[in-house]
Amino acid sequence: MTESKLKNEILFLLERMNTEQQKKLFNFMTSLNVQNIKGVSGKSLLNFTGLFEKEDLQEIEVAINENCSGIDLNEW
């Protein structure tokens, strides 16, 4: 499928969606764009070595695993 045909097909489908569906699609498309943001190199993070105590890092890791690892498929 050519880029032009793909764009036309997307617009065709978009016009048939209700406002709520369009908002969900917009949020999804925005999230895809955010994923392309480039971070910093690991080497530049070495400056922070030893900044946190091991116990603090373990506590942070537990909090992340307990609260951030689930995906709610119905959230969108």
N, C-alpha and C positions, 0 to 999 in steps of 0.2 A: 504494500500500500504506500503510495507516495505521501509526502508530507502534506501537500495540498488536499488530497483526498481524505487523509486522516483528520485534518482540521475541520473539513466540511462535515464529516461523519460525527465528530464530537459536537459541533454546533447543532446538527440535526437532532442528536439525542438530548442535548441540553435544553433545547426549545420545548421538548416534550415533558420535561421534569417540572414538578411543582416547586414552589419557593423553598420549602424545607429540604427537598432533595438537592436543589442547587446549592444551598448553604452547606450541606454535608459534603458535596463534591468539592466545593471551594475549599473547605477546611482540609480535606484529603490532599488536594493539589498543593495547598500551602505547605502541608507537612512534607511532601515530597521535595519541594524546593529547599526547605530548611536543611534537609539531609545533605545537601551539596555544599554546605558551609564547611570550609576547611579549618581545622584546629591548629594547635601549635605542635611542634615536634616534641617527642619525649625527652630529647636532650635538654631542651630549655626548661623542662620540669625538674631536672636534677637539682636545681637551686633550692627546691623545697624539701630535699631529703633531710630527715631528722626533725622536721618542723613539728610533727605530731608524735605523741607517745603511742606505743604499740597498742595499748589497751583502748585508747581513744579511737584508733583506726578500726579495731575489732568491733567496737560499739557502733561506729558509723556503718560498717559493712553489714552488721545484723539489721540495723534500721532500714537500710536500702533493700536487703533481701526480703524483709517482712512486708515492706510497704510499697515497693516499686517494681516488683518482679511480675506481678499479675497483669494480664491484659484483659480488659473488658471489651469483648467483641461487639457488644451492643451499645457501647459508648458513642459510636459514630452515628 
